[in-house]
Amino acid sequence: MSRKCEICGKGPTAGRTVTRRGMPKRKGGVGQKIVRTNKRRFLPNLKKIKAIVGKSKKTIVVCVECIKNGKVKKAI
């Protein structure tokens, strides 16, 4: 299954997780330091649904945002 919405083209985006060490200043410490950053991926919320594409029924991969906004007509 591809990780891309077939309607809007939404796909994975890159990001980071930041690991910090130390007590924050607001709690009486000397401040937090960044120890390391790890790369990660934010994946879109995709679903396989049967939809009407043109005049035929097809199984397509669509993000939930497109389903909620009514950009896809579900096949019954």
DSSP file (Angstrom, degrees, kcal/mol; ACC not computed):
  #  RESIDUE AA STRUCTURE BP1 BP2  ACC     N-H-->O    O-->H-N    N-H-->O    O-->H-N    TCO  KAPPA ALPHA  PHI   PSI    X-CA   Y-CA   Z-CA
    1    1 A M              0   0    0      0, 0.0     2,-0.1     0, 0.0    47,-0.0   0.000 360.0 360.0 360.0 126.1    0.0    0.0    0.0
    2    2 A S        -     0   0    0      1,-0.1     2,-0.3     2,-0.1     0, 0.0  -0.401 360.0-131.7 -71.2 152.2    1.4    3.3   -1.0
    3    3 A R  S    S+     0   0    0     -2,-0.1     2,-0.4     2,-0.1    -1,-0.1  -0.253  76.0  95.4 -98.9  45.5    1.7    6.0    1.7
    4    4 A K  S    S-     0   0    0     -2,-0.3     2,-0.3     7,-0.2     7,-0.2  -1.000  76.3-119.2-138.5 135.1    0.1    8.7   -0.4
    5    5 A C     >  -     0   0    0      5,-2.3     4,-1.0    -2,-0.4    57,-0.2  -0.543  16.3-147.0 -71.5 133.4   -3.5    9.9   -0.6
    6    6 A E  T  4 S+     0   0    0     55,-2.5    -1,-0.1    -2,-0.3    56,-0.1   0.605  93.7  44.4 -79.4 -10.4   -4.8    9.4   -4.2
    7    7 A I  T  4 S+     0   0    0     54,-0.2    -1,-0.1     3,-0.1    55,-0.1   0.892 131.0  12.7 -95.3 -57.9   -7.0   12.5   -3.9
    8    8 A C  T  4 S-     0   0    0      2,-0.1    -2,-0.1    55,-0.0    54,-0.1   0.611  93.0-123.6-100.6 -13.3   -4.9   15.2   -2.3
    9    9 A G     <  +     0   0    0     -4,-1.0     2,-0.2     1,-0.2    -3,-0.1   0.630  47.7 165.6  82.1  13.0   -1.4   13.7   -2.6
   10   10 A K        +     0   0    0     -6,-0.1    -5,-2.3     1,-0.0    -1,-0.2  -0.438   9.5 163.5 -66.1 133.6   -0.7   13.9    1.2
   11   11 A G        -     0   0    0     -7,-0.2    -7,-0.2    -2,-0.2    31,-0.0  -0.685  41.0 -49.3-137.0-171.0    2.3   11.7    2.1
   12   12 A P        -     0   0    0      0, 0.0     2,-0.3     0, 0.0    31,-0.2  -0.339  49.1-158.5 -66.3 146.0    4.8   11.2    4.9
   13   13 A T  E     -A   42   0A   0     29,-2.1    29,-3.1    -3,-0.1     2,-0.2  -0.911  15.3-118.2-123.1 155.2    6.7   14.2    6.3
   14   14 A A  E     +A   41   0A   0     -2,-0.3     2,-0.3    27,-0.2    27,-0.2  -0.588  40.6 147.4 -93.5 153.1   10.0   14.3    8.1
   15   15 A G  E     -A   40   0A   0     25,-2.2    25,-2.0    -2,-0.2     2,-0.3  -0.878  32.0-113.6-160.4-167.6   10.5   15.5   11.7
   16   16 A R  E     -A   39   0A   0     -2,-0.3     2,-0.5    23,-0.2    23,-0.2  -0.974   5.5-140.8-140.5 152.5   12.6   15.0   14.8
   17   17 A T  E     -A   38   0A   0     21,-2.5    21,-2.3    -2,-0.3     2,-0.5  -0.968  25.6-149.3-107.5 135.7   12.3   13.8   18.4
   18   18 A V  E     -A   37   0A   0     -2,-0.5     2,-0.5    19,-0.2    19,-0.2  -0.916   3.2-154.9-111.4 125.1   14.4   15.9   20.8
   19   19 A T  E     -A   36   0A   0     17,-2.7    16,-2.9    -2,-0.5    17,-1.0  -0.870  16.4-169.3 -98.7 125.5   15.8   14.4   23.9
   20   20 A R  E     -A   34   0A   0     -2,-0.5     2,-0.4    14,-0.2    14,-0.2  -0.826   7.0-160.9-116.3 154.7   16.5   16.9   26.7
   21   21 A R  E     +A   33   0A   0     12,-2.6    12,-2.8    -2,-0.3     2,-0.1  -0.990  46.2  40.2-135.4 141.7   18.4   16.6   30.0
   22   22 A G  S    S-     0   0    0     -2,-0.4    10,-0.1    10,-0.2     7,-0.1  -0.259  84.8 -64.6 110.3 164.3   18.4   18.6   33.1
   23   23 A M        -     0   0    0      8,-0.2     8,-1.9    -2,-0.1     5,-0.1  -0.704  55.0-111.4 -88.8 135.7   15.8   20.4   35.3
   24   24 A P    > > -     0   0    0      0, 0.0     5,-2.2     0, 0.0     3,-1.1  -0.247  20.9-120.5 -63.7 154.1   13.9   23.4   33.8
   25   25 A K  G > 5S+     0   0    0      1,-0.3     3,-2.0     3,-0.2    -2,-0.0   0.856 111.4  62.3 -62.9 -35.6   14.7   26.8   35.1
   26   26 A R  G 3 5S+     0   0    0      1,-0.3    -1,-0.3     2,-0.1    -3,-0.0   0.695 104.3  49.6 -67.3 -15.7   11.0   27.3   36.1
   27   27 A K  G < 5S-     0   0    0     -3,-1.1    -1,-0.3     0, 0.0    -2,-0.2   0.289 131.2 -91.5-102.3   9.0   11.4   24.4   38.5
   28   28 A G  T < 5S+     0   0    0     -3,-2.0    -3,-0.2     1,-0.2    -2,-0.1   0.543  87.0 122.0  98.6   7.6   14.6   25.8   40.0
   29   29 A G  S   <S-     0   0    0     -5,-2.2    -1,-0.2    -7,-0.1     3,-0.1  -0.209  75.3-105.5 -92.6-173.4   17.2   24.1   37.8
   30   30 A V  S    S-     0   0    0      1,-0.3    -5,-0.1    -2,-0.1     2,-0.1   0.460  74.6 -86.5 -92.9  -2.5   19.9   25.5   35.6
   31   31 A G        -     0   0    0     -8,-1.9     2,-0.3     2,-0.0    -1,-0.3  -0.238  44.7 -75.6 115.3 157.3   18.0   24.8   32.4
   32   32 A Q        -     0   0    0    -10,-0.1     2,-0.4    -2,-0.1   -10,-0.2  -0.666  37.4-155.5 -91.3 143.5   17.5   21.9   30.0
   33   33 A K  E     -A   21   0A   0    -12,-2.8   -12,-2.6    -2,-0.3     2,-0.6  -0.900  21.6-117.5-114.3 145.8   20.1   20.9   27.4
   34   34 A I  E     +A   20   0A   0     -2,-0.4   -14,-0.2   -14,-0.2     3,-0.1  -0.736  30.7 178.9 -82.6 123.8   19.5   19.1   24.2
   35   35 A V  E     -     0   0A   0    -16,-2.9     2,-0.3    -2,-0.6    -1,-0.2   0.890  60.3 -18.0 -91.8 -48.4   21.3   15.8   24.3
   36   36 A R  E     -A   19   0A   0    -17,-1.0   -17,-2.7     2,-0.0     2,-0.4  -0.987  50.1-141.6-155.0 159.7   20.3   14.2   20.9
   37   37 A T  E     -A   18   0A   0     -2,-0.3     2,-0.4   -19,-0.2   -19,-0.2  -0.995  15.7-160.9-125.6 136.4   17.9   14.5   18.1
   38   38 A N  E     -A   17   0A   0    -21,-2.3   -21,-2.5    -2,-0.4     2,-0.2  -0.933  19.8-122.2-116.2 139.4   16.5   11.5   16.3
   39   39 A K  E     +A   16   0A   0     -2,-0.4     2,-0.3   -23,-0.2   -23,-0.2  -0.521  37.4 169.2 -77.3 147.0   14.8   11.6   12.9
   40   40 A R  E     -A   15   0A   0    -25,-2.0   -25,-2.2    -2,-0.2     2,-0.4  -0.937  27.1-122.4-148.6 170.6   11.3   10.3   12.5
   41   41 A R  E     -A   14   0A   0     -2,-0.3     2,-0.7   -27,-0.2   -27,-0.2  -0.955   8.2-146.5-122.0 138.2    8.4   10.2   10.0
   42   42 A F  E     -A   13   0A   0    -29,-3.1   -29,-2.1    -2,-0.4   -31,-0.0  -0.917  24.1-157.0-100.1 114.5    4.9   11.5   10.4
   43   43 A L        -     0   0    0     -2,-0.7     2,-0.1   -31,-0.2   -32,-0.1  -0.705  15.4-116.9 -95.3 142.9    2.6    9.2    8.4
   44   44 A P        -     0   0    0      0, 0.0     2,-1.3     0, 0.0    -1,-0.1  -0.387  30.3-106.6 -73.9 155.7   -0.8   10.3    7.1
   45   45 A N        +     0   0    0     -2,-0.1    19,-2.2     2,-0.0     2,-0.3  -0.697  52.2 179.6 -84.4  94.6   -3.9    8.6    8.4
   46   46 A L  E     -B   63   0B   0     -2,-1.3     2,-0.3    17,-0.2    17,-0.2  -0.752  13.0-173.0-104.8 145.8   -4.8    6.5    5.3
   47   47 A K  E     -B   62   0B   0     15,-2.7    15,-2.7    -2,-0.3     2,-0.6  -0.981  24.5-128.2-132.9 145.5   -7.7    4.1    4.7
   48   48 A K  E     +B   61   0B   0     -2,-0.3     2,-0.3    13,-0.2    13,-0.2  -0.853  41.5 168.7 -89.8 122.2   -8.6    1.8    1.9
   49   49 A I  E     -B   60   0B   0     11,-2.5    11,-2.7    -2,-0.6     2,-0.7  -0.949  40.1-117.6-133.7 155.2  -12.1    2.5    0.8
   50   50 A K  E     +B   59   0B   0     -2,-0.3    25,-2.6     9,-0.2     2,-0.3  -0.837  47.4 170.6 -90.1 120.8  -14.4    1.5   -2.1
   51   51 A A  E     -BC  58  74B   0      7,-3.2     7,-2.9    -2,-0.7     2,-0.7  -0.861  40.6-105.3-130.8 161.6  -15.2    4.7   -3.9
   52   52 A I  E     -B   57   0B   0     21,-2.6     2,-0.6    -2,-0.3    21,-0.4  -0.812  36.9-178.6 -89.8 114.7  -16.9    5.7   -7.1
   53   53 A V  E >   -B   56   0B   0      3,-2.7     3,-1.8    -2,-0.7     2,-0.7  -0.960  66.5 -37.7-116.9 113.8  -14.2    6.9   -9.5
   54   54 A G  T 3  S-     0   0    0     -2,-0.6    -2,-0.0     1,-0.2     3,-0.0  -0.645 124.3 -33.3  71.1-113.9  -15.7    8.1  -12.8
   55   55 A K  T 3  S+     0   0    0     -2,-0.7     2,-0.3     2,-0.1    -1,-0.2   0.310 125.0  75.4-118.2   5.4  -18.6    5.7  -13.4
   56   56 A S  E <  S-B   53   0B   0     -3,-1.8    -3,-2.7    -5,-0.0     2,-0.4  -0.784  79.8-111.0-119.2 161.5  -17.0    2.6  -11.8
   57   57 A K  E     +B   52   0B   0     -2,-0.3     2,-0.3    -5,-0.2    -5,-0.2  -0.753  41.4 172.9 -89.8 134.7  -16.3    1.3   -8.3
   58   58 A K  E     -B   51   0B   0     -7,-2.9    -7,-3.2    -2,-0.4     2,-0.6  -0.984  35.1-122.4-141.1 149.2  -12.7    1.2   -7.3
   59   59 A T  E     +B   50   0B   0     -2,-0.3     2,-0.3    -9,-0.2    -9,-0.2  -0.854  43.4 172.2 -90.5 120.5  -10.7    0.5   -4.1
   60   60 A I  E     -B   49   0B   0    -11,-2.7   -11,-2.5    -2,-0.6     2,-0.6  -0.883  36.2-118.9-128.7 159.8   -8.5    3.5   -3.5
   61   61 A V  E     +B   48   0B   0     -2,-0.3   -55,-2.5   -13,-0.2     2,-0.3  -0.888  42.6 169.6-100.2 118.2   -6.2    4.7   -0.7
   62   62 A V  E     -B   47   0B   0    -15,-2.7   -15,-2.7    -2,-0.6     2,-0.1  -0.960  34.1-115.5-133.4 145.2   -7.5    8.0    0.8
   63   63 A C  E >>  -B   46   0B   0     -2,-0.3     4,-1.4   -17,-0.2     3,-0.6  -0.466  29.3-118.6 -76.3 154.8   -6.6   10.1    3.8
   64   64 A V  H 3> S+     0   0    0    -19,-2.2     4,-2.6     1,-0.2     5,-0.2   0.793 111.4  63.6 -65.3 -29.3   -9.3   10.5    6.5
   65   65 A E  H 3> S+     0   0    0    -20,-0.2     4,-2.0     1,-0.2    -1,-0.2   0.887 102.9  48.3 -63.3 -39.2   -9.3   14.3    6.0
   66   66 A C  H <4>S+     0   0    0     -3,-0.6     5,-2.2     2,-0.2     6,-0.7   0.863 111.7  50.2 -68.7 -35.6  -10.6   13.8    2.4
   67   67 A I  H ><5S+     0   0    0     -4,-1.4     3,-0.8     1,-0.2    -2,-0.2   0.925 112.4  46.6 -66.9 -43.9  -13.2   11.4    3.6
   68   68 A K  H 3<5S+     0   0    0     -4,-2.6    -2,-0.2     1,-0.2    -1,-0.2   0.872 110.8  51.9 -66.2 -37.6  -14.4   13.8    6.3
   69   69 A N  T 3<5S-     0   0    0     -4,-2.0    -1,-0.2    -5,-0.2    -2,-0.2   0.516 113.6-116.6 -80.1  -4.0  -14.5   16.8    3.9
   70   70 A G  T < 5S+     0   0    0     -3,-0.8    -3,-0.2    -4,-0.4    -2,-0.1   0.730  73.9 132.9  79.5  22.1  -16.6   14.9    1.4
   71   71 A K      < +     0   0    0     -5,-2.2     2,-0.4    -6,-0.2    -4,-0.2   0.632  65.9  58.6 -78.2 -12.3  -14.0   14.9   -1.4
   72   72 A V  S    S-     0   0    0     -6,-0.7     2,-0.7    -5,-0.2   -19,-0.1  -0.957  73.8-145.2-121.3 135.3  -14.7   11.1   -2.0
   73   73 A K        -     0   0    0     -2,-0.4   -21,-2.6   -21,-0.4     2,-0.1  -0.886  24.4-137.6 -99.5 113.8  -18.0    9.5   -2.8
   74   74 A K  B     -C   51   0B   0     -2,-0.7     2,-0.3   -23,-0.2   -23,-0.3  -0.419  12.0-126.6 -71.8 143.0  -18.2    6.1   -1.1
   75   75 A A              0   0    0    -25,-2.6   -25,-0.2   -17,-0.2    -1,-0.1  -0.713 360.0 360.0 -87.3 139.8  -19.6    3.1   -3.1
   76   76 A I              0   0    0     -2,-0.3    -1,-0.1   -25,-0.0   -25,-0.0   0.423 360.0 360.0 -96.0 360.0  -22.4    1.3   -1.4
